[in-house]
Amino acid sequence: MKKKIVAAFCLAMVMTVGGCSGAGTAAQPESSESQTQPASVSESSSSSDASEENSTQKSASSTASSDAADASSSRDIFAMDTYMTVTAYGPNAETAVDQAQQEIERLDALLSTGEETSEVAQINANGGGTLSEDTTCLLERSLDLYDSTNGVFDIAIYPIMDAWGFTTGNYTIPSDETIESLLPLTDANDILYDKDSASISFAKDGMKIDFGGIAKGYTSGRIADIYRECGVTSGLINLGGNVQVVGTKTDGSKWRVAVQSPEAEDDYLGILSTADRAVITSGGYERYFEQDGMKYHHIIDPSTGHPANNGLVSVTIVSADGTLADGLSTSLFIMGKDKAAEYWRAHSDEFDTILEDADGVLYVTEGIADDFTSDHETNIIRKDGDT
């Protein structure tokens, strides 16, 4: 299944246009007053055309302007089961966007669990294997997050995800007996990693891994590196609503990123002014199915094998590290507000966060409180323990 993502860009702070619609239309290069709005269309059980769209939407559409210092390039790409837009400004903008597309496609082919020839799929099929540089990095970061979050971030969750149908789109509610039988296979402590040989194996037969909770953040970070290597000092990377901005806007002001509302794809919780940061949101609205009047979303709590239900409906992470932001957006969602706030206080030098609870109340950490504006009731999470 694919997440159909709509990235809306504000060209004059008053008029918005669709940057990358579900139909895959091209985004126009942004002006210096650009604003990004991650907005997703939820997948329901009626969506069953993943394989057909995957084969037809792999190509990219692009727009470019090449007037010396005012040059810009923007391209729409379908990869990693989502719609993406990469935009760069400056004399080397087109080269940077070309290289960004190549990197996205390379990492997609490497990390996809749905492509039998990918490195991750081969590791899962063979019960282990030798890791490339990228998968080594992702594995090490994933295991670090597993330890840091006390097992909340767990790349070994794949068998449970598969049982719910979130890997294939064939949704079903697994029995309690099925979940109990699979939970012993979903503990990253049982991933055996040999750093010297860059190899991985599993302590139990049937274990499988999935970097889906961290791959797009890693990819946006790689693109940001490519932009900088190409001399791009102003750029935007939107990987299916996972936004990372490079530098500032071309006029020197901060980017304005709209945080998606879980209630409506064309609404947002507030606006964050930021520069050189990843802004990544997770919520149950991204991917789910309905059965007997109940919604079941894809963010699985590894301690229960069921969709997380700890009082949060949306978590946004703001960090200079896209990989960290991606992993923590899922982790804090699973933790719930109080544990998420406690985790932030212990790691406040690494990230900030915006949380929305089931009552529609927002909680914003003090590191970004002055840069975030919203019409919603908002509370500030402070390092001293006050909220």
Secondary structure, 3 states (H helix, E strand, C coil): CCEEEEEEEECCCCCEEECCCCCCCCCCCCCCCCEEEEEEECECCCCCCHHHHHHHCCCCEEEEECCHHHCEEEEEEEECCEEEEEEEECCCHHHHHHHHHHHHHHHHHHHCCCCCCCHHHHHHHHCEEECCHHHHHHHHHHHHHHHHCCCCCCHHHHHHHHHHCCCCCCCCCCCHHHHHHHHHHCCHHHEEEECCCCEEEECCCCCCCCCCCCHHHHHHHHHHHHHHHCCCCEEEEEECCEEEEEECCCCCCCEEEEEECCCCCCCEEEEEEECCCEEEEECCCCEEEEECCEEEECCEECCCCEECCCCEEEEEEEECCHHHHHHHHHHHHHHCHHHHHHHHHHCCCCCEEEEEECCCCEEEECCCHHHEECCCCEEEECCCCCC
